[in-house]
Amino acid sequence: QVQLAESGGVLVQPGGALILSCVGSGHNPPISVMGWYRQARGKQREWVATITRLGNTNYADSVKGRFTIYRDNVENTAYLQMNSLKPEDTAVYYCKANLLLKSIIDYWGQGTQVTVSS
């Protein structure tokens, strides 16, 4: 019943910027931690960024200084602001969420494709 819906992925030129959105619904209890992951073609899924309900954030070294994760707890939405995009950022980006009192379960969205190419 818990559903995460990502959106915002498009084709963008190197150096460009995008904002990805992840809207959560059907969750009870509330969402605790949300994060963004990505998987490039032929590569393993990797963690990108995490944000707690209180707004504490962590980033992978590969995106520090370029990406920003933030959330709106009222709208149950997490965002990923991506700046200075590079071709190596090309991947399917997935949103993940964990719920209060049910943190052992990972909930995943279907993913949104980001392609950085000239």
Secondary structure, DSSP 8 states (H G I E B T S, - for coil): --EEEEE---EE-TT--EEEEEEEES-SS-EEEEEEEEE-TTS--EEEEEE-TT--EEE-TTTTTTEEEEEETTTTEEEEEE-S--GGG-EEEEEEEEETTEEEEEEE---EEEEE--
